[in-house]
Amino acid sequence: MTLKPLADNVVIKATEAEQTTKSGIVLTSAAKEKPQIAEVVAVGPGGIVDGKEVSTKSIKVGQKVIAAKYSGTDIKIDDEEYTILHVSDILAIVE
């Protein structure tokens, strides 16, 4: 199944969270935070949102991005977890 986001929405897939701290302490799944760095899986076409034109041209599939910490809607499709969020919730592109 493929996801095709509408309007200014972007589908991202979180990268794996660190399993250990810098000092070597192994983290349990409960202690891990939701990773903010993710890979872009699909990008909507943009459009008019709240009377303003929103462009998604700066975001490309395959890019690594940093998303706002508690943004978007988490979904699970075919045993894969994704987040759908607005392009404005993407804070930076990781190069």
PyMOL Python script that loads the backbone (N, CA, C, O; Angstrom):
from pymol import cmd

cmd.read_pdbstr("""\
ATOM      1  N   MET A   1       0.846  -1.172   0.000  1.00  0.00           N
ATOM      2  CA  MET A   1       0.000   0.000   0.000  1.00  0.00           C
ATOM      3  C   MET A   1       0.894   1.238   0.000  1.00  0.00           C
ATOM      4  O   MET A   1       1.895   1.288   0.713  1.00  0.00           O
ATOM      5  N   THR A   2       0.529   2.224  -0.796  1.00  0.00           N
ATOM      6  CA  THR A   2       1.295   3.466  -0.830  1.00  0.00           C
ATOM      7  C   THR A   2       0.454   4.595  -0.251  1.00  0.00           C
ATOM      8  O   THR A   2      -0.776   4.571  -0.309  1.00  0.00           O
ATOM      9  N   LEU A   3       1.132   5.565   0.298  1.00  0.00           N
ATOM     10  CA  LEU A   3       0.469   6.729   0.862  1.00  0.00           C
ATOM     11  C   LEU A   3       0.676   7.917  -0.072  1.00  0.00           C
ATOM     12  O   LEU A   3       1.795   8.166  -0.521  1.00  0.00           O
ATOM     13  N   LYS A   4      -0.385   8.641  -0.361  1.00  0.00           N
ATOM     14  CA  LYS A   4      -0.306   9.837  -1.185  1.00  0.00           C
ATOM     15  C   LYS A   4      -0.898  10.982  -0.375  1.00  0.00           C
ATOM     16  O   LYS A   4      -2.119  11.126  -0.311  1.00  0.00           O
ATOM     17  N   PRO A   5      -0.049  11.800   0.246  1.00  0.00           N
ATOM     18  CA  PRO A   5      -0.556  12.881   1.086  1.00  0.00           C
ATOM     19  C   PRO A   5      -1.250  13.964   0.266  1.00  0.00           C
ATOM     20  O   PRO A   5      -0.904  14.192  -0.894  1.00  0.00           O
ATOM     21  N   LEU A   6      -2.212  14.616   0.862  1.00  0.00           N
ATOM     22  CA  LEU A   6      -2.959  15.675   0.216  1.00  0.00           C
ATOM     23  C   LEU A   6      -2.461  17.039   0.693  1.00  0.00           C
ATOM     24  O   LEU A   6      -1.862  17.151   1.763  1.00  0.00           O
ATOM     25  N   ALA A   7      -2.712  18.060  -0.098  1.00  0.00           N
ATOM     26  CA  ALA A   7      -2.407  19.459   0.214  1.00  0.00           C
ATOM     27  C   ALA A   7      -0.959  19.633   0.678  1.00  0.00           C
ATOM     28  O   ALA A   7      -0.030  19.233  -0.024  1.00  0.00           O
ATOM     29  N   ASP A   8      -0.767  20.224   1.852  1.00  0.00           N
ATOM     30  CA  ASP A   8       0.589  20.520   2.337  1.00  0.00           C
ATOM     31  C   ASP A   8       1.103  19.457   3.310  1.00  0.00           C
ATOM     32  O   ASP A   8       1.971  19.746   4.133  1.00  0.00           O
ATOM     33  N   ASN A   9       0.582  18.246   3.226  1.00  0.00           N
ATOM     34  CA  ASN A   9       1.011  17.180   4.131  1.00  0.00           C
ATOM     35  C   ASN A   9       2.230  16.441   3.602  1.00  0.00           C
ATOM     36  O   ASN A   9       2.451  16.350   2.394  1.00  0.00           O
ATOM     37  N   VAL A  10       3.018  15.914   4.537  1.00  0.00           N
ATOM     38  CA  VAL A  10       4.232  15.153   4.236  1.00  0.00           C
ATOM     39  C   VAL A  10       4.192  13.882   5.071  1.00  0.00           C
ATOM     40  O   VAL A  10       3.812  13.921   6.241  1.00  0.00           O
ATOM     41  N   VAL A  11       4.581  12.756   4.481  1.00  0.00           N
ATOM     42  CA  VAL A  11       4.666  11.484   5.206  1.00  0.00           C
ATOM     43  C   VAL A  11       6.141  11.232   5.492  1.00  0.00           C
ATOM     44  O   VAL A  11       6.971  11.259   4.583  1.00  0.00           O
ATOM     45  N   ILE A  12       6.464  10.988   6.762  1.00  0.00           N
ATOM     46  CA  ILE A  12       7.843  10.700   7.156  1.00  0.00           C
ATOM     47  C   ILE A  12       7.906   9.380   7.909  1.00  0.00           C
ATOM     48  O   ILE A  12       6.919   8.926   8.486  1.00  0.00           O
ATOM     49  N   LYS A  13       9.083   8.780   7.891  1.00  0.00           N
ATOM     50  CA  LYS A  13       9.333   7.552   8.647  1.00  0.00           C
ATOM     51  C   LYS A  13      10.512   7.827   9.553  1.00  0.00           C
ATOM     52  O   LYS A  13      11.583   8.210   9.084  1.00  0.00           O
ATOM     53  N   ALA A  14      10.326   7.635  10.843  1.00  0.00           N
ATOM     54  CA  ALA A  14      11.362   7.937  11.825  1.00  0.00           C
ATOM     55  C   ALA A  14      12.566   7.018  11.646  1.00  0.00           C
ATOM     56  O   ALA A  14      12.437   5.836  11.327  1.00  0.00           O
ATOM     57  N   THR A  15      13.732   7.603  11.861  1.00  0.00           N
ATOM     58  CA  THR A  15      14.944   6.796  11.862  1.00  0.00           C
ATOM     59  C   THR A  15      15.046   6.099  13.206  1.00  0.00           C
ATOM     60  O   THR A  15      14.377   6.489  14.163  1.00  0.00           O
ATOM     61  N   GLU A  16      15.869   5.084  13.285  1.00  0.00           N
ATOM     62  CA  GLU A  16      16.006   4.334  14.533  1.00  0.00           C
ATOM     63  C   GLU A  16      16.579   5.220  15.633  1.00  0.00           C
ATOM     64  O   GLU A  16      17.535   5.961  15.405  1.00  0.00           O
ATOM     65  N   ALA A  17      15.996   5.142  16.817  1.00  0.00           N
ATOM     66  CA  ALA A  17      16.486   5.888  17.968  1.00  0.00           C
ATOM     67  C   ALA A  17      17.749   5.221  18.504  1.00  0.00           C
ATOM     68  O   ALA A  17      17.973   4.025  18.320  1.00  0.00           O
ATOM     69  N   GLU A  18      18.553   6.022  19.162  1.00  0.00           N
ATOM     70  CA  GLU A  18      19.773   5.490  19.765  1.00  0.00           C
ATOM     71  C   GLU A  18      19.424   4.450  20.825  1.00  0.00           C
ATOM     72  O   GLU A  18      18.501   4.644  21.616  1.00  0.00           O
ATOM     73  N   GLN A  19      20.172   3.342  20.835  1.00  0.00           N
ATOM     74  CA  GLN A  19      19.934   2.283  21.806  1.00  0.00           C
ATOM     75  C   GLN A  19      20.725   2.498  23.092  1.00  0.00           C
ATOM     76  O   GLN A  19      20.360   1.970  24.143  1.00  0.00           O
ATOM     77  N   THR A  20      21.812   3.276  23.012  1.00  0.00           N
ATOM     78  CA  THR A  20      22.638   3.550  24.188  1.00  0.00           C
ATOM     79  C   THR A  20      22.935   5.038  24.265  1.00  0.00           C
ATOM     80  O   THR A  20      22.879   5.751  23.264  1.00  0.00           O
ATOM     81  N   THR A  21      23.251   5.493  25.472  1.00  0.00           N
ATOM     82  CA  THR A  21      23.644   6.885  25.642  1.00  0.00           C
ATOM     83  C   THR A  21      25.117   7.025  25.286  1.00  0.00           C
ATOM     84  O   THR A  21      25.798   6.030  25.035  1.00  0.00           O
ATOM     85  N   LYS A  22      25.609   8.261  25.263  1.00  0.00           N
ATOM     86  CA  LYS A  22      27.026   8.493  24.955  1.00  0.00           C
ATOM     87  C   LYS A  22      27.939   7.835  25.982  1.00  0.00           C
ATOM     88  O   LYS A  22      29.066   7.458  25.663  1.00  0.00           O
ATOM     89  N   SER A  23      27.454   7.696  27.215  1.00  0.00           N
ATOM     90  CA  SER A  23      28.268   7.075  28.259  1.00  0.00           C
ATOM     91  C   SER A  23      28.153   5.556  28.277  1.00  0.00           C
ATOM     92  O   SER A  23      28.791   4.899  29.100  1.00  0.00           O
ATOM     93  N   GLY A  24      27.334   4.981  27.363  1.00  0.00           N
ATOM     94  CA  GLY A  24      27.248   3.533  27.245  1.00  0.00           C
ATOM     95  C   GLY A  24      26.078   2.881  27.954  1.00  0.00           C
ATOM     96  O   GLY A  24      25.987   1.654  27.980  1.00  0.00           O
ATOM     97  N   ILE A  25      25.184   3.665  28.529  1.00  0.00           N
ATOM     98  CA  ILE A  25      24.025   3.098  29.228  1.00  0.00           C
ATOM     99  C   ILE A  25      22.995   2.664  28.189  1.00  0.00           C
ATOM    100  O   ILE A  25      22.624   3.443  27.311  1.00  0.00           O
ATOM    101  N   VAL A  26      22.532   1.408  28.292  1.00  0.00           N
ATOM    102  CA  VAL A  26      21.534   0.879  27.363  1.00  0.00           C
ATOM    103  C   VAL A  26      20.163   1.377  27.777  1.00  0.00           C
ATOM    104  O   VAL A  26      19.774   1.272  28.940  1.00  0.00           O
ATOM    105  N   LEU A  27      19.422   1.931  26.795  1.00  0.00           N
ATOM    106  CA  LEU A  27      18.094   2.470  27.076  1.00  0.00           C
ATOM    107  C   LEU A  27      17.012   1.435  26.809  1.00  0.00           C
ATOM    108  O   LEU A  27      17.084   0.681  25.838  1.00  0.00           O
ATOM    109  N   THR A  28      16.015   1.406  27.674  1.00  0.00           N
ATOM    110  CA  THR A  28      14.858   0.553  27.429  1.00  0.00           C
ATOM    111  C   THR A  28      13.929   1.280  26.462  1.00  0.00           C
ATOM    112  O   THR A  28      14.092   2.479  26.234  1.00  0.00           O
ATOM    113  N   SER A  29      12.976   0.584  25.901  1.00  0.00           N
ATOM    114  CA  SER A  29      12.066   1.215  24.944  1.00  0.00           C
ATOM    115  C   SER A  29      11.238   2.314  25.599  1.00  0.00           C
ATOM    116  O   SER A  29      10.861   3.278  24.932  1.00  0.00           O
ATOM    117  N   ALA A  30      10.950   2.190  26.879  1.00  0.00           N
ATOM    118  CA  ALA A  30      10.160   3.206  27.575  1.00  0.00           C
ATOM    119  C   ALA A  30      10.956   4.488  27.796  1.00  0.00           C
ATOM    120  O   ALA A  30      10.370   5.567  27.890  1.00  0.00           O
ATOM    121  N   ALA A  31      12.279   4.388  27.880  1.00  0.00           N
ATOM    122  CA  ALA A  31      13.112   5.552  28.161  1.00  0.00           C
ATOM    123  C   ALA A  31      13.474   6.330  26.907  1.00  0.00           C
ATOM    124  O   ALA A  31      13.970   7.453  27.003  1.00  0.00           O
ATOM    125  N   LYS A  32      13.242   5.768  25.755  1.00  0.00           N
ATOM    126  CA  LYS A  32      13.604   6.430  24.501  1.00  0.00           C
ATOM    127  C   LYS A  32      12.574   7.482  24.138  1.00  0.00           C
ATOM    128  O   LYS A  32      11.371   7.289  24.313  1.00  0.00           O
ATOM    129  N   GLU A  33      13.078   8.607  23.624  1.00  0.00           N
ATOM    130  CA  GLU A  33      12.180   9.634  23.120  1.00  0.00           C
ATOM    131  C   GLU A  33      11.880   9.359  21.656  1.00  0.00           C
ATOM    132  O   GLU A  33      12.634   8.662  20.976  1.00  0.00           O
ATOM    133  N   LYS A  34      10.783   9.906  21.184  1.00  0.00           N
ATOM    134  CA  LYS A  34      10.443   9.805  19.774  1.00  0.00           C
ATOM    135  C   LYS A  34      11.533  10.534  18.981  1.00  0.00           C
ATOM    136  O   LYS A  34      11.812  11.702  19.252  1.00  0.00           O
ATOM    137  N   PRO A  35      12.146   9.863  18.011  1.00  0.00           N
ATOM    138  CA  PRO A  35      13.212  10.523  17.258  1.00  0.00           C
ATOM    139  C   PRO A  35      12.658  11.674  16.427  1.00  0.00           C
ATOM    140  O   PRO A  35      11.562  11.588  15.874  1.00  0.00           O
ATOM    141  N   GLN A  36      13.438  12.761  16.349  1.00  0.00           N
ATOM    142  CA  GLN A  36      13.008  13.919  15.587  1.00  0.00           C
ATOM    143  C   GLN A  36      13.533  13.874  14.155  1.00  0.00           C
ATOM    144  O   GLN A  36      12.989  14.550  13.283  1.00  0.00           O
ATOM    145  N   ILE A  37      14.578  13.091  13.896  1.00  0.00           N
ATOM    146  CA  ILE A  37      15.110  12.981  12.543  1.00  0.00           C
ATOM    147  C   ILE A  37      14.383  11.857  11.833  1.00  0.00           C
ATOM    148  O   ILE A  37      14.270  10.747  12.353  1.00  0.00           O
ATOM    149  N   ALA A  38      13.889  12.156  10.634  1.00  0.00           N
ATOM    150  CA  ALA A  38      13.110  11.181   9.879  1.00  0.00           C
ATOM    151  C   ALA A  38      13.402  11.316   8.396  1.00  0.00           C
ATOM    152  O   ALA A  38      13.951  12.317   7.937  1.00  0.00           O
ATOM    153  N   GLU A  39      13.018  10.275   7.655  1.00  0.00           N
ATOM    154  CA  GLU A  39      13.182  10.285   6.206  1.00  0.00           C
ATOM    155  C   GLU A  39      11.831  10.572   5.560  1.00  0.00           C
ATOM    156  O   GLU A  39      10.810  10.017   5.966  1.00  0.00           O
ATOM    157  N   VAL A  40      11.832  11.440   4.557  1.00  0.00           N
ATOM    158  CA  VAL A  40      10.607  11.795   3.851  1.00  0.00           C
ATOM    159  C   VAL A  40      10.225  10.645   2.925  1.00  0.00           C
ATOM    160  O   VAL A  40      11.034  10.209   2.106  1.00  0.00           O
ATOM    161  N   VAL A  41       8.998  10.156   3.052  1.00  0.00           N
ATOM    162  CA  VAL A  41       8.496   9.039   2.252  1.00  0.00           C
ATOM    163  C   VAL A  41       7.618   9.537   1.108  1.00  0.00           C
ATOM    164  O   VAL A  41       7.673   8.991   0.006  1.00  0.00           O
ATOM    165  N   ALA A  42       6.813  10.562   1.356  1.00  0.00           N
ATOM    166  CA  ALA A  42       5.922  11.110   0.330  1.00  0.00           C
ATOM    167  C   ALA A  42       5.627  12.563   0.653  1.00  0.00           C
ATOM    168  O   ALA A  42       5.610  12.960   1.818  1.00  0.00           O
ATOM    169  N   VAL A  43       5.391  13.361  -0.397  1.00  0.00           N
ATOM    170  CA  VAL A  43       5.130  14.795  -0.237  1.00  0.00           C
ATOM    171  C   VAL A  43       3.864  15.148  -1.008  1.00  0.00           C
ATOM    172  O   VAL A  43       3.696  14.750  -2.160  1.00  0.00           O
ATOM    173  N   GLY A  44       2.979  15.896  -0.363  1.00  0.00           N
ATOM    174  CA  GLY A  44       1.762  16.358  -1.026  1.00  0.00           C
ATOM    175  C   GLY A  44       2.066  17.455  -2.035  1.00  0.00           C
ATOM    176  O   GLY A  44       3.176  17.987  -2.060  1.00  0.00           O
ATOM    177  N   PRO A  45       1.089  17.795  -2.864  1.00  0.00           N
ATOM    178  CA  PRO A  45       1.318  18.774  -3.930  1.00  0.00           C
ATOM    179  C   PRO A  45       1.329  20.228  -3.477  1.00  0.00           C
ATOM    180  O   PRO A  45       1.654  21.109  -4.273  1.00  0.00           O
ATOM    181  N   GLY A  46       0.985  20.504  -2.229  1.00  0.00           N
ATOM    182  CA  GLY A  46       0.845  21.885  -1.782  1.00  0.00           C
ATOM    183  C   GLY A  46      -0.553  22.371  -2.100  1.00  0.00           C
ATOM    184  O   GLY A  46      -1.429  21.577  -2.442  1.00  0.00           O
ATOM    185  N   GLY A  47      -0.763  23.670  -1.991  1.00  0.00           N
ATOM    186  CA  GLY A  47      -2.075  24.210  -2.316  1.00  0.00           C
ATOM    187  C   GLY A  47      -2.441  25.361  -1.407  1.00  0.00           C
ATOM    188  O   GLY A  47      -1.581  25.953  -0.756  1.00  0.00           O
ATOM    189  N   ILE A  48      -3.712  25.670  -1.367  1.00  0.00           N
ATOM    190  CA  ILE A  48      -4.222  26.770  -0.551  1.00  0.00           C
ATOM    191  C   ILE A  48      -4.612  26.223   0.819  1.00  0.00           C
ATOM    192  O   ILE A  48      -5.449  25.327   0.926  1.00  0.00           O
ATOM    193  N   VAL A  49      -3.990  26.777   1.871  1.00  0.00           N
ATOM    194  CA  VAL A  49      -4.293  26.383   3.247  1.00  0.00           C
ATOM    195  C   VAL A  49      -4.601  27.658   4.021  1.00  0.00           C
ATOM    196  O   VAL A  49      -3.765  28.558   4.094  1.00  0.00           O
ATOM    197  N   ASP A  50      -5.783  27.737   4.592  1.00  0.00           N
ATOM    198  CA  ASP A  50      -6.238  28.920   5.339  1.00  0.00           C
ATOM    199  C   ASP A  50      -6.100  30.198   4.513  1.00  0.00           C
ATOM    200  O   ASP A  50      -5.728  31.244   5.044  1.00  0.00           O
ATOM    201  N   GLY A  51      -6.398  30.114   3.216  1.00  0.00           N
ATOM    202  CA  GLY A  51      -6.360  31.277   2.346  1.00  0.00           C
ATOM    203  C   GLY A  51      -4.989  31.680   1.848  1.00  0.00           C
ATOM    204  O   GLY A  51      -4.856  32.680   1.143  1.00  0.00           O
ATOM    205  N   LYS A  52      -3.959  30.912   2.203  1.00  0.00           N
ATOM    206  CA  LYS A  52      -2.590  31.221   1.765  1.00  0.00           C
ATOM    207  C   LYS A  52      -2.055  30.048   0.967  1.00  0.00           C
ATOM    208  O   LYS A  52      -2.341  28.890   1.274  1.00  0.00           O
ATOM    209  N   GLU A  53      -1.275  30.357  -0.062  1.00  0.00           N
ATOM    210  CA  GLU A  53      -0.678  29.291  -0.860  1.00  0.00           C
ATOM    211  C   GLU A  53       0.534  28.716  -0.125  1.00  0.00           C
ATOM    212  O   GLU A  53       1.409  29.455   0.326  1.00  0.00           O
ATOM    213  N   VAL A  54       0.569  27.387  -0.012  1.00  0.00           N
ATOM    214  CA  VAL A  54       1.662  26.695   0.666  1.00  0.00           C
ATOM    215  C   VAL A  54       2.370  25.814  -0.353  1.00  0.00           C
ATOM    216  O   VAL A  54       1.739  25.013  -1.043  1.00  0.00           O
ATOM    217  N   SER A  55       3.685  25.969  -0.442  1.00  0.00           N
ATOM    218  CA  SER A  55       4.480  25.184  -1.386  1.00  0.00           C
ATOM    219  C   SER A  55       5.208  24.067  -0.650  1.00  0.00           C
ATOM    220  O   SER A  55       5.666  24.247   0.478  1.00  0.00           O
ATOM    221  N   THR A  56       5.308  22.919  -1.297  1.00  0.00           N
ATOM    222  CA  THR A  56       6.059  21.798  -0.732  1.00  0.00           C
ATOM    223  C   THR A  56       7.289  21.491  -1.579  1.00  0.00           C
ATOM    224  O   THR A  56       7.888  20.425  -1.434  1.00  0.00           O
ATOM    225  N   LYS A  57       7.673  22.417  -2.466  1.00  0.00           N
ATOM    226  CA  LYS A  57       8.772  22.182  -3.400  1.00  0.00           C
ATOM    227  C   LYS A  57      10.136  22.046  -2.730  1.00  0.00           C
ATOM    228  O   LYS A  57      11.046  21.451  -3.308  1.00  0.00           O
ATOM    229  N   SER A  58      10.293  22.582  -1.528  1.00  0.00           N
ATOM    230  CA  SER A  58      11.599  22.507  -0.857  1.00  0.00           C
ATOM    231  C   SER A  58      11.844  21.148  -0.208  1.00  0.00           C
ATOM    232  O   SER A  58      12.974  20.851   0.180  1.00  0.00           O
ATOM    233  N   ILE A  59      10.815  20.322  -0.084  1.00  0.00           N
ATOM    234  CA  ILE A  59      10.936  19.006   0.533  1.00  0.00           C
ATOM    235  C   ILE A  59      10.870  17.941  -0.551  1.00  0.00           C
ATOM    236  O   ILE A  59       9.956  17.949  -1.375  1.00  0.00           O
ATOM    237  N   LYS A  60      11.835  17.022  -0.556  1.00  0.00           N
ATOM    238  CA  LYS A  60      11.904  15.954  -1.555  1.00  0.00           C
ATOM    239  C   LYS A  60      11.882  14.585  -0.876  1.00  0.00           C
ATOM    240  O   LYS A  60      12.364  14.434   0.246  1.00  0.00           O
ATOM    241  N   VAL A  61      11.327  13.601  -1.556  1.00  0.00           N
ATOM    242  CA  VAL A  61      11.316  12.229  -1.053  1.00  0.00           C
ATOM    243  C   VAL A  61      12.758  11.751  -0.903  1.00  0.00           C
ATOM    244  O   VAL A  61      13.587  11.970  -1.786  1.00  0.00           O
ATOM    245  N   GLY A  62      13.049  11.100   0.219  1.00  0.00           N
ATOM    246  CA  GLY A  62      14.389  10.577   0.486  1.00  0.00           C
ATOM    247  C   GLY A  62      15.243  11.484   1.351  1.00  0.00           C
ATOM    248  O   GLY A  62      16.266  11.044   1.873  1.00  0.00           O
ATOM    249  N   GLN A  63      14.847  12.749   1.518  1.00  0.00           N
ATOM    250  CA  GLN A  63      15.612  13.660   2.362  1.00  0.00           C
ATOM    251  C   GLN A  63      15.447  13.296   3.831  1.00  0.00           C
ATOM    252  O   GLN A  63      14.423  12.745   4.233  1.00  0.00           O
ATOM    253  N   LYS A  64      16.459  13.607   4.621  1.00  0.00           N
ATOM    254  CA  LYS A  64      16.372  13.491   6.075  1.00  0.00           C
ATOM    255  C   LYS A  64      15.956  14.858   6.603  1.00  0.00           C
ATOM    256  O   LYS A  64      16.534  15.876   6.223  1.00  0.00           O
ATOM    257  N   VAL A  65      14.968  14.880   7.467  1.00  0.00           N
ATOM    258  CA  VAL A  65      14.453  16.131   8.010  1.00  0.00           C
ATOM    259  C   VAL A  65      14.325  16.048   9.526  1.00  0.00           C
ATOM    260  O   VAL A  65      14.307  14.962  10.106  1.00  0.00           O
ATOM    261  N   ILE A  66      14.238  17.210  10.148  1.00  0.00           N
ATOM    262  CA  ILE A  66      13.967  17.293  11.582  1.00  0.00           C
ATOM    263  C   ILE A  66      12.561  17.859  11.722  1.00  0.00           C
ATOM    264  O   ILE A  66      12.265  18.947  11.228  1.00  0.00           O
ATOM    265  N   ALA A  67      11.705  17.112  12.399  1.00  0.00           N
ATOM    266  CA  ALA A  67      10.310  17.513  12.589  1.00  0.00           C
ATOM    267  C   ALA A  67      10.100  18.003  14.008  1.00  0.00           C
ATOM    268  O   ALA A  67      10.834  17.629  14.923  1.00  0.00           O
ATOM    269  N   ALA A  68       9.092  18.841  14.182  1.00  0.00           N
ATOM    270  CA  ALA A  68       8.729  19.308  15.513  1.00  0.00           C
ATOM    271  C   ALA A  68       8.406  18.098  16.395  1.00  0.00           C
ATOM    272  O   ALA A  68       7.833  17.115  15.926  1.00  0.00           O
ATOM    273  N   LYS A  69       8.771  18.178  17.650  1.00  0.00           N
ATOM    274  CA  LYS A  69       8.747  17.020  18.543  1.00  0.00           C
ATOM    275  C   LYS A  69       7.392  16.332  18.671  1.00  0.00           C
ATOM    276  O   LYS A  69       7.331  15.106  18.573  1.00  0.00           O
ATOM    277  N   TYR A  70       6.336  17.049  18.879  1.00  0.00           N
ATOM    278  CA  TYR A  70       5.033  16.421  19.121  1.00  0.00           C
ATOM    279  C   TYR A  70       4.046  16.720  17.992  1.00  0.00           C
ATOM    280  O   TYR A  70       2.850  16.887  18.232  1.00  0.00           O
ATOM    281  N   SER A  71       4.551  16.787  16.773  1.00  0.00           N
ATOM    282  CA  SER A  71       3.686  17.140  15.647  1.00  0.00           C
ATOM    283  C   SER A  71       3.230  15.907  14.887  1.00  0.00           C
ATOM    284  O   SER A  71       3.805  14.827  15.021  1.00  0.00           O
ATOM    285  N   GLY A  72       2.200  16.083  14.098  1.00  0.00           N
ATOM    286  CA  GLY A  72       1.764  15.037  13.185  1.00  0.00           C
ATOM    287  C   GLY A  72       0.867  13.986  13.797  1.00  0.00           C
ATOM    288  O   GLY A  72       0.563  13.991  14.990  1.00  0.00           O
ATOM    289  N   THR A  73       0.455  13.077  12.916  1.00  0.00           N
ATOM    290  CA  THR A  73      -0.391  11.957  13.287  1.00  0.00           C
ATOM    291  C   THR A  73       0.357  10.669  12.983  1.00  0.00           C
ATOM    292  O   THR A  73       0.773  10.445  11.846  1.00  0.00           O
ATOM    293  N   ASP A  74       0.529   9.826  13.982  1.00  0.00           N
ATOM    294  CA  ASP A  74       1.230   8.552  13.805  1.00  0.00           C
ATOM    295  C   ASP A  74       0.257   7.512  13.268  1.00  0.00           C
ATOM    296  O   ASP A  74      -0.863   7.381  13.759  1.00  0.00           O
ATOM    297  N   ILE A  75       0.701   6.771  12.249  1.00  0.00           N
ATOM    298  CA  ILE A  75      -0.109   5.701  11.677  1.00  0.00           C
ATOM    299  C   ILE A  75       0.759   4.467  11.473  1.00  0.00           C
ATOM    300  O   ILE A  75       1.986   4.565  11.428  1.00  0.00           O
ATOM    301  N   LYS A  76       0.121   3.306  11.351  1.00  0.00           N
ATOM    302  CA  LYS A  76       0.836   2.058  11.104  1.00  0.00           C
ATOM    303  C   LYS A  76       0.188   1.369   9.911  1.00  0.00           C
ATOM    304  O   LYS A  76      -1.002   1.057   9.934  1.00  0.00           O
ATOM    305  N   ILE A  77       0.982   1.133   8.866  1.00  0.00           N
ATOM    306  CA  ILE A  77       0.506   0.469   7.659  1.00  0.00           C
ATOM    307  C   ILE A  77       1.500  -0.613   7.287  1.00  0.00           C
ATOM    308  O   ILE A  77       2.700  -0.352   7.201  1.00  0.00           O
ATOM    309  N   ASP A  78       1.014  -1.823   7.066  1.00  0.00           N
ATOM    310  CA  ASP A  78       1.870  -2.960   6.702  1.00  0.00           C
ATOM    311  C   ASP A  78       3.039  -3.126   7.672  1.00  0.00           C
ATOM    312  O   ASP A  78       4.177  -3.325   7.248  1.00  0.00           O
ATOM    313  N   ASP A  79       2.757  -3.044   8.973  1.00  0.00           N
ATOM    314  CA  ASP A  79       3.752  -3.196  10.042  1.00  0.00           C
ATOM    315  C   ASP A  79       4.854  -2.139  10.017  1.00  0.00           C
ATOM    316  O   ASP A  79       5.897  -2.331  10.641  1.00  0.00           O
ATOM    317  N   GLU A  80       4.651  -1.051   9.325  1.00  0.00           N
ATOM    318  CA  GLU A  80       5.595   0.071   9.301  1.00  0.00           C
ATOM    319  C   GLU A  80       4.914   1.271   9.946  1.00  0.00           C
ATOM    320  O   GLU A  80       3.724   1.503   9.735  1.00  0.00           O
ATOM    321  N   GLU A  81       5.672   2.036  10.736  1.00  0.00           N
ATOM    322  CA  GLU A  81       5.118   3.210  11.398  1.00  0.00           C
ATOM    323  C   GLU A  81       5.524   4.471  10.651  1.00  0.00           C
ATOM    324  O   GLU A  81       6.694   4.655  10.314  1.00  0.00           O
ATOM    325  N   TYR A  82       4.551   5.337  10.396  1.00  0.00           N
ATOM    326  CA  TYR A  82       4.762   6.587   9.679  1.00  0.00           C
ATOM    327  C   TYR A  82       4.131   7.723  10.467  1.00  0.00           C
ATOM    328  O   TYR A  82       3.307   7.499  11.354  1.00  0.00           O
ATOM    329  N   THR A  83       4.528   8.942  10.133  1.00  0.00           N
ATOM    330  CA  THR A  83       3.906  10.135  10.686  1.00  0.00           C
ATOM    331  C   THR A  83       3.496  11.028   9.528  1.00  0.00           C
ATOM    332  O   THR A  83       4.286  11.276   8.618  1.00  0.00           O
ATOM    333  N   ILE A  84       2.263  11.509   9.562  1.00  0.00           N
ATOM    334  CA  ILE A  84       1.786  12.466   8.574  1.00  0.00           C
ATOM    335  C   ILE A  84       1.723  13.823   9.268  1.00  0.00           C
ATOM    336  O   ILE A  84       1.077  13.970  10.306  1.00  0.00           O
ATOM    337  N   LEU A  85       2.401  14.814   8.686  1.00  0.00           N
ATOM    338  CA  LEU A  85       2.429  16.138   9.285  1.00  0.00           C
ATOM    339  C   LEU A  85       2.385  17.210   8.206  1.00  0.00           C
ATOM    340  O   LEU A  85       2.558  16.924   7.021  1.00  0.00           O
ATOM    341  N   HIS A  86       2.155  18.435   8.626  1.00  0.00           N
ATOM    342  CA  HIS A  86       2.146  19.562   7.702  1.00  0.00           C
ATOM    343  C   HIS A  86       3.592  19.973   7.394  1.00  0.00           C
ATOM    344  O   HIS A  86       4.483  19.806   8.227  1.00  0.00           O
ATOM    345  N   VAL A  87       3.810  20.504   6.203  1.00  0.00           N
ATOM    346  CA  VAL A  87       5.148  20.924   5.808  1.00  0.00           C
ATOM    347  C   VAL A  87       5.694  21.978   6.780  1.00  0.00           C
ATOM    348  O   VAL A  87       6.908  22.074   6.963  1.00  0.00           O
ATOM    349  N   SER A  88       4.829  22.754   7.393  1.00  0.00           N
ATOM    350  CA  SER A  88       5.276  23.771   8.358  1.00  0.00           C
ATOM    351  C   SER A  88       5.818  23.163   9.647  1.00  0.00           C
ATOM    352  O   SER A  88       6.490  23.855  10.412  1.00  0.00           O
ATOM    353  N   ASP A  89       5.538  21.869   9.910  1.00  0.00           N
ATOM    354  CA  ASP A  89       6.061  21.180  11.087  1.00  0.00           C
ATOM    355  C   ASP A  89       7.473  20.653  10.867  1.00  0.00           C
ATOM    356  O   ASP A  89       8.095  20.142  11.798  1.00  0.00           O
ATOM    357  N   ILE A  90       7.986  20.772   9.640  1.00  0.00           N
ATOM    358  CA  ILE A  90       9.371  20.380   9.364  1.00  0.00           C
ATOM    359  C   ILE A  90      10.251  21.584   9.649  1.00  0.00           C
ATOM    360  O   ILE A  90      10.098  22.644   9.042  1.00  0.00           O
ATOM    361  N   LEU A  91      11.181  21.401  10.590  1.00  0.00           N
ATOM    362  CA  LEU A  91      12.005  22.503  11.054  1.00  0.00           C
ATOM    363  C   LEU A  91      13.274  22.688  10.236  1.00  0.00           C
ATOM    364  O   LEU A  91      13.734  23.816  10.060  1.00  0.00           O
ATOM    365  N   ALA A  92      13.851  21.591   9.731  1.00  0.00           N
ATOM    366  CA  ALA A  92      15.119  21.684   9.002  1.00  0.00           C
ATOM    367  C   ALA A  92      15.332  20.458   8.144  1.00  0.00           C
ATOM    368  O   ALA A  92      14.732  19.407   8.370  1.00  0.00           O
ATOM    369  N   ILE A  93      16.198  20.609   7.153  1.00  0.00           N
ATOM    370  CA  ILE A  93      16.627  19.499   6.302  1.00  0.00           C
ATOM    371  C   ILE A  93      18.037  19.137   6.742  1.00  0.00           C
ATOM    372  O   ILE A  93      18.892  20.013   6.865  1.00  0.00           O
ATOM    373  N   VAL A  94      18.283  17.863   6.978  1.00  0.00           N
ATOM    374  CA  VAL A  94      19.613  17.396   7.400  1.00  0.00           C
ATOM    375  C   VAL A  94      20.421  17.059   6.146  1.00  0.00           C
ATOM    376  O   VAL A  94      20.009  16.231   5.334  1.00  0.00           O
ATOM    377  N   GLU A  95      21.572  17.708   6.001  1.00  0.00           N
ATOM    378  CA  GLU A  95      22.423  17.453   4.830  1.00  0.00           C
ATOM    379  C   GLU A  95      23.694  16.753   5.233  1.00  0.00           C
ATOM    380  O   GLU A  95      24.532  16.457   4.381  1.00  0.00           O
TER     381      GLU A  95
END
""", "prot")
cmd.dss("prot")
cmd.show_as("cartoon", "prot")
cmd.util.cbc("prot")
cmd.orient("prot")
